[in-house]
Amino acid sequence: MSASVRVELGERAYDVRIGAGALGSLASNIRDALGATPARALLVIDRGIPHERVDRIAGELERAGTILTRAQVDPSEQIKSLETYGRLLESAAQARLERTDPVIALGGGIVGDLGGFVAATYRRAVPVIQAPTTLLSMVDASVGGKTGVNLSSELGGRRRLLKNFVGAFHQPRLVVADTNMLASLEARVFRAGLGECVKHAMISGSDELLSWTETNADAILSHDAAAVGELVSRSVTLKARVVAGDERETQADGGRALLNLGHTFAHAIETLDGVSPRGSDEQGLQHGEAVAIGLVAALASGEALGMAPPELAPRIRALLERLGLPTGAAGLPRADDLMSAMIDDKKTVGGRLRLIVPTGAGQARVVQDPPDSAVRAGLAAIGAP
């Protein structure tokens, strides 16, 4: 299937083009989005993409008349840094990009965030084209205009990696999600993207998307083209609606903040050394795995607050497990240490924690300054001592 989802932001509105083989028409889509074929572009590339695919995409852009400069990134949370950002800015300068020349981010969420931040700040902003190649980046990171890098800082007597503490809102001019690119992903990376899809279903406003995901779980895992295409389209449609209603996350009682369901817990655990999915031989945590674990924690916190119906947690756990996602973590530090890390999350307001908690199938709400007991209930549910 192919689809086009419009992100309605007035003069800064843009299309998300979704479909098998969508990158085959990247050059013409960029020309349409920018009004002309760009003279130059910086192509920021995820090192994990097969070389032949990169060459095919780059060759099509060059044949259309764009002079490309390539810059590769080996994506990791540690590489998503001010140092890498500076190196990419130098690449943009060496490429002699001018104000109308785009940065094209070809890769997963880390590449998209880095490329977007370079575009947001180079010459006080040049266009960015997002070409996501992972499921997580297609359904979440490439849409909405959040760009940035992590900040390593000394806090509480030890060095911490602060997720996305440096960044800017910079909406893309175009997003092209080629679902054929998902075939080259490692199974674990593909499954990790499903964590964000489940999160979207949990804030969608009704039970419909959650039920659809449950019904189509086997088809999605087997990479059925129609099911995967519809999954991406449904998730992007949900995110586009949320972003259009609250672009810069200024609504105190919901809006874009709901997209952070599970993330306050996830950000506290995903960069910690020695933490891994519970019951697995895998090392470390993918972002989507951390989000899945964070969803379980948010459900437990919601139950402790008397806000989440008791039947919802086992339903979500069953879906996550069916999708091959973790519902707990091994190697977690003490709850007190994790709560300290959560306070350092960029979503805190006035030094007070802000949690998004589920309140029903497809429903969630913001809770300002939740009691410690509710946070501890969430951490206990995922394995924190």
C-alpha positions in Angstrom: 0.0 0.0 0.0 1.0 3.6 -0.4 -0.3 6.6 1.5 0.3 10.3 2.1 -0.4 11.9 5.4 -0.5 15.6 5.7 0.9 17.3 8.8 -1.2 20.4 9.0 0.9 23.3 10.3 -0.2 26.2 8.2 2.6 27.6 6.0 4.9 24.9 7.4 2.6 21.9 6.6 4.3 18.9 4.9 3.6 15.5 3.6 4.6 12.1 4.9 4.9 9.8 1.9 4.6 6.1 2.9 4.9 3.1 0.7 7.0 0.2 -0.6 9.7 1.8 -2.9 8.9 5.4 -1.9 12.5 6.4 -1.9 12.7 5.6 -5.6 11.0 8.9 -6.3 12.9 10.9 -3.6 14.4 13.4 -6.1 11.1 14.3 -7.6 9.4 14.5 -4.2 12.1 16.8 -2.9 11.8 19.0 -6.0 8.0 19.3 -5.4 8.5 20.0 -1.7 11.2 22.7 -2.2 9.9 24.1 -5.5 13.1 23.3 -7.3 15.8 20.7 -7.5 18.4 21.8 -4.9 21.9 22.6 -6.2 23.5 20.9 -3.2 22.6 18.7 -0.3 24.2 17.1 2.7 23.2 13.4 2.9 23.6 12.2 6.5 23.6 8.4 6.3 23.1 5.7 8.9 26.1 3.4 8.6 23.9 0.4 9.0 22.1 0.9 5.7 23.5 -1.5 3.0 25.9 0.4 0.7 24.1 -0.6 -2.5 20.9 1.0 -1.2 22.7 4.2 -0.3 24.4 4.3 -3.7 21.0 3.8 -5.5 19.4 6.6 -3.5 22.4 8.9 -3.9 22.7 8.2 -7.6 19.1 9.1 -8.2 19.6 12.4 -6.4 22.8 13.2 -8.4 21.2 12.3 -11.7 18.5 14.8 -10.9 21.2 17.5 -10.7 22.0 17.7 -7.0 25.6 17.8 -5.9 25.7 15.5 -2.8 28.1 15.5 0.1 27.9 12.3 2.2 28.4 12.1 5.9 28.1 8.7 7.7 27.0 8.3 11.3 27.4 5.1 13.4 24.2 5.5 15.4 24.2 5.2 19.2 23.1 7.3 22.1 26.7 8.2 22.8 27.3 9.3 19.2 24.3 11.5 19.4 26.4 14.2 20.8 27.6 17.8 20.5 30.8 16.5 19.0 29.1 14.6 16.2 26.8 17.6 15.7 29.8 19.8 15.2 31.4 17.4 12.7 28.2 17.4 10.7 28.1 21.2 10.7 31.6 21.2 9.3 30.4 18.8 6.6 27.6 21.2 5.7 30.0 24.1 5.5 32.5 22.1 3.4 29.6 21.2 1.1 28.9 24.9 0.7 25.3 24.5 1.5 23.3 27.7 1.0 20.0 28.6 2.7 17.8 26.7 0.2 20.0 23.6 0.1 18.7 20.7 2.3 20.1 18.3 4.8 18.7 14.8 3.9 18.6 12.4 6.9 18.7 8.8 5.7 18.5 6.4 8.6 17.0 5.8 12.0 15.9 8.2 14.7 19.4 9.1 15.8 20.4 10.1 12.3 17.1 12.0 11.9 17.6 13.9 15.1 21.2 14.8 14.3 20.4 15.8 10.7 17.4 17.8 11.8 19.4 19.7 14.4 22.1 20.5 11.9 19.5 21.8 9.5 17.8 23.8 12.2 21.0 25.7 13.1 23.2 25.8 10.1 23.0 29.3 8.6 20.0 29.9 11.0 18.1 27.0 9.3 18.1 25.2 6.0 15.5 22.7 4.9 15.6 19.1 6.2 14.2 16.1 4.4 13.6 13.1 6.6 14.0 9.7 5.0 13.5 7.3 7.9 14.7 3.7 7.4 13.7 2.0 10.7 10.2 1.4 12.0 10.7 3.5 15.0 11.9 6.5 13.0 9.0 6.1 10.5 6.3 6.1 13.1 7.7 8.6 15.5 11.1 10.3 15.3 10.9 11.6 11.7 7.5 13.4 12.2 6.9 16.4 14.4 10.1 18.5 14.1 11.9 17.6 17.3 15.6 17.6 16.7 18.6 17.5 18.9 21.4 15.7 20.7 22.2 14.2 24.1 24.2 16.1 26.7 26.8 14.4 28.9 26.9 16.2 32.3 28.1 15.7 35.8 25.0 15.4 38.1 24.6 14.1 41.6 28.3 13.0 41.8 28.3 11.0 38.5 28.3 11.6 34.8 24.9 11.1 33.1 23.8 11.1 29.6 20.8 13.5 29.4 18.5 12.5 26.5 17.8 15.2 24.0 18.8 18.1 26.3 20.1 20.2 23.4 17.9 20.7 20.4 15.4 22.7 18.5 12.0 22.4 16.8 12.5 22.3 13.1 9.8 20.8 11.0 10.9 18.8 7.9 9.8 19.9 4.5 9.1 16.3 3.5 9.2 12.8 5.1 9.6 9.8 2.8 9.0 6.4 4.6 10.0 3.5 2.3 8.7 0.4 4.0 11.0 -1.7 1.7 13.9 -0.5 3.9 12.5 -2.4 6.8 13.4 -5.7 5.3 17.1 -5.1 5.9 16.6 -4.4 9.7 17.7 -6.8 12.3 14.7 -8.5 13.9 15.4 -6.8 17.3 15.6 -3.4 15.7 12.3 -3.9 13.9 10.6 -5.2 17.1 11.9 -2.2 19.0 9.9 0.1 16.7 6.7 -1.7 17.7 7.1 -0.2 21.2 6.3 3.3 19.9 3.4 1.8 17.9 1.9 0.3 21.0 2.3 3.7 22.7 0.4 5.4 19.9 -2.4 2.9 20.3 -2.5 3.6 24.0 -3.1 7.4 23.5 -5.2 7.2 20.3 -8.4 8.3 21.9 -10.3 5.0 21.5 -9.8 1.2 21.6 -9.8 0.9 17.8 -6.0 1.2 17.1 -5.1 -1.1 20.1 -7.6 -3.8 18.9 -6.3 -3.5 15.3 -2.7 -4.0 16.5 -3.7 -7.0 18.5 -5.6 -8.5 15.6 -2.7 -7.9 13.1 0.3 -8.7 15.4 1.2 -11.9 13.6 1.0 -10.3 10.2 3.2 -7.4 11.3 5.8 -9.7 12.8 5.9 -11.7 9.5 6.5 -8.4 7.6 3.3 -8.6 5.7 3.6 -5.6 3.4 -0.1 -4.5 3.7 -0.1 -4.9 7.5 3.2 -3.0 8.0 2.2 -0.3 5.6 -1.1 0.2 7.4 0.7 0.2 10.8 3.0 3.0 9.7 0.2 5.0 8.2 -2.0 4.7 11.3 0.8 5.7 13.6 1.8 8.6 11.5 -1.8 9.8 11.2 -2.1 9.7 15.0 1.1 11.6 15.5 0.3 14.2 12.8 -3.0 14.9 14.5 -1.3 15.4 17.8 1.5 17.6 16.4 -0.9 19.8 14.5 -2.9 20.5 17.7 0.1 21.2 19.9 3.3 21.6 17.9 5.6 22.8 20.7 4.2 20.8 23.6 2.7 23.8 25.4 -0.7 22.3 26.5 -0.4 21.5 30.2 -3.2 19.0 30.3 -2.3 16.7 27.4 -1.7 17.4 23.7 1.8 16.5 22.5 2.9 15.6 26.1 0.8 12.4 25.7 3.4 11.2 23.2 5.8 10.9 26.1 3.8 8.0 27.6 6.4 5.6 29.1 9.3 7.9 28.2 10.1 9.3 31.6 10.8 5.8 32.8 12.5 4.9 29.5 14.9 7.8 29.5 16.0 6.9 33.0 17.0 3.4 32.1 17.9 3.2 28.5 21.5 4.6 28.7 22.5 2.9 31.9 25.4 0.4 31.7 24.6 -3.2 32.5 20.8 -2.8 32.0 19.2 -5.3 29.5 15.8 -6.8 28.7 14.7 -9.1 31.4 14.8 -12.8 30.4 16.9 -12.1 27.3 20.5 -12.6 26.3 20.5 -9.3 24.5 22.8 -6.6 25.9 21.7 -3.0 26.5 18.4 -1.5 25.6 17.1 -0.2 22.3 15.0 2.9 22.6 11.8 1.1 21.7 12.5 -1.6 24.2 13.0 1.0 26.9 9.6 2.6 25.8 7.9 -0.8 26.1 9.3 -1.3 29.6 8.3 2.3 30.4 4.7 1.6 29.3 4.5 -1.3 31.9 5.9 1.1 34.5 3.4 3.8 33.6 0.5 1.3 33.8 1.6 0.2 37.3 1.9 3.9 38.4 -1.6 4.5 36.9 -3.0 1.6 38.9 -1.3 2.9 42.1 -3.0 6.3 41.5 -6.4 4.6 41.0 -6.5 5.9 37.4 -5.7 2.8 35.2 -8.3 0.0 35.1 -6.7 -3.2 36.4 -7.6 -5.2 33.2 -5.5 -2.8 31.0 -2.0 -3.8 32.3 -2.3 -7.5 31.6 -3.7 -6.7 28.2 -0.8 -4.5 27.3 1.8 -6.9 28.7 0.3 -9.7 26.6 0.6 -7.6 23.5 4.1 -6.5 24.2 5.2 -10.0 24.8 3.5 -11.2 21.7 5.4 -8.6 19.7 8.7 -9.8 21.2 9.2 -6.7 23.4 10.4 -6.8 27.0 8.2 -5.9 29.9 10.9 -5.6 32.5 14.7 -5.0 32.8 17.6 -6.8 34.4 20.4 -5.0 36.1 18.4 -2.0 37.2 19.9 0.2 40.1 17.9 1.0 43.2 14.6 2.8 42.8 16.0 5.8 44.7 18.7 6.2 42.0 16.3 5.9 39.2 13.9 8.4 40.7 16.8 10.9 40.9 17.5 10.3 37.2 13.8 10.8 36.4 13.9 14.2 38.1 16.7 15.2 35.7 14.5 14.4 32.7 13.9 17.4 30.5 10.2 17.0 30.9 10.2 18.0 34.6 8.5 21.3 35.4 9.7 23.4 38.4 11.9 20.5 39.5 8.8 18.3 39.8 8.2 15.1 37.9 5.5 14.9 35.3 4.1 11.5 34.3 1.8 10.4 31.6 -0.4 7.6 32.9 -2.9 5.4 31.0 -6.5 5.8 32.1 -8.2 3.4 29.8 -7.9 1.7 26.4 -6.6 4.4 24.1 -6.7 7.0 26.9 -4.0 8.7 29.0 -3.5 11.9 31.0 -0.8 14.1 32.4 -0.1 13.8 36.2 1.9 16.6 37.7 4.1 15.8 40.7 2.9 12.3 41.3 3.4 10.8 44.8 6.6 8.9 45.3 4.6 5.8 46.0 3.1 5.8 42.5 6.5 6.2 40.9 8.0 3.4 43.0 5.1 1.1 42.0 6.1 1.7 38.4 9.7 1.0 39.0 9.0 -2.1 41.0 6.8 -3.5 38.2 9.8 -3.4 35.8 12.3 -4.9 38.2 13.9 -2.1 40.2 15.0 -3.2 43.7 
